[in-house]
Amino acid sequence: MRGQLPPGAEDFVEVPFAVPDGVREIAVSYAYERPDMPDGTAGNACDIGLLDADGRFRGWSGGARDSFRVGERDATPGYLPGPIAPGTWRVLLGPYTVAPQGLAYEIHVAVRHAPAIGPGRLPQPAPTAIGPPAPATGRGRSWYRGDCHLHTVHSDGSRTPAEVAAAARAARLDFIVSTEHNTTSAHTAFAAEAGDDLLVLTGEEITTRNGHLLALGTDPGTWFDWRFRARDEGAFARTARDIRRAGGLVVPAHPYGLHLGSQWRFGYEHADAVEVWNGTWTLDDEAALATWDNLLGHRVLPAMGNSDAHREPQVVGLPQTVVLADALERGAILEGLRAGRSWIAESAEVDVAFEAVAEGGERAGIGGTLPAAPGEPVVVTLTVTGVPDPVVRMITDEGQTHLAFTGRVEWRTTSAATAYVRAEVRHAGDGSMAALTNPIRLVNGSTGGGR
């Protein structure tokens, strides 16, 4: 099948093909022209996926592969095995960018009545239903470390799920979340990697043309369509509702990402948290941090940090979100993240304790609210370990109110002077982030009820 897409083509183009009765496997390959372009002019880039005869999603590999197969019992990573119903199937093309002369493509489809057997193609058992993630052993109510944005060979990463799980254990993480681009095919593979020492939750990175959205901790096997833009009225709100119905959190990822289409354009009204730290600390993280801080004056929106690791040398667990939860299980972890009882660290070497205590004895920790009489003294204490020569900043609704160069800091305020306080710990040399907390809120009121 051959075709030509013009500049300004639709975001997604369906190319139909017929599948007769009795087919056991479909194999697809494609190619397209990639002309050399002058500096500043976009060339051709075209993603690919597959819809079955009922219009259901059967997989997506973006631009990571030029061929794939879908069979009854197994499939290429990124694609879903299952029945091959007769009818009109569709190759789904996603022209990411189109050169001025257009994008000429060629698709080859082979339908097989028995799957090909050869090296590396031993028959596989039929796929089984995915159950909810089993709780890990945990430590009761405690601080748990996790990385909630990870990729494998099931989208555009190069690690296998087993390699990601091994890297998570090496980084001393307690939980991870599977977040492949626009596909759930890794959910089954990751189920085998969970254990008493590692909770594995499932999700998806919904990769729209106007920003990327993490669906975190959703029911295993639940897929979310990514084919919408910010201009599509109500699309983000509907997607957010669908994520929550599936038990998950709605988290915009890397709001100021540098790649085309990765900047967040949907606003934060329907978000449960926001990823302000993505991988190694860079200027786009500084921009995300500033945007998040501006939101704190009028709404509670927790911050998260994740590695977004795809391949070596990207480090799983750099950074990691540390959450206070009642148990190492899905509901408790998500509840802690939603409440903002969390902070972000560059590694498991870093530890932080952050607390506000009113003169009357009431206290609140990260993500908590401390009621205090307007003139009642409040002492805010930060202790950090694992960061040589730390630079500690106390940030309130007025901006930076305290700066210190030690691992233990005390700062005094009142609820009349401070609406919230959060802490940053940076490296003295280059100013990069080592740790970052969610805020403690101070409210005018009688003591009693702090948490």
Secondary structure, 3 states (H helix, E strand, C coil): CEEEECCCCCCCEEEEEEECCCCCEEEEEEEECCCCCCCCCCCCEEEEEEECCCCCEEEEEECCCCEEEEECCCECCCECCCCCCCEEEEEEEEEEECCCCCEEEEEEEEEECCCCCCCCCCCCCCCCCCCCCCCCCCCCCEEEEEECCECCCCCCCCCCHHHHHHHHHHCCCCEEEECCECCCCHHHHHHCCCECCEEEEEEEEEEECCEEEEEECCCCCCCCCCCCCCCCCCHHHHHHHHHHHCCCEEEEECCECCCCCCECCCCCCCCCCEEEEECCCCHHHHHHHHHHHHHCCCCCCCEEEECCECCCCCCCCCCEEEEEECCCCHHHHHHHHHHCCEEEECCCCCEEEEEEEECCCCEEECCCEEEECCCCCEEEEEEEECCCCEEEEEEECCEEEEEECCCEEEEEECCCCCCEEEEEEEECCCCCEEEEECCEEEEECCCCCCC
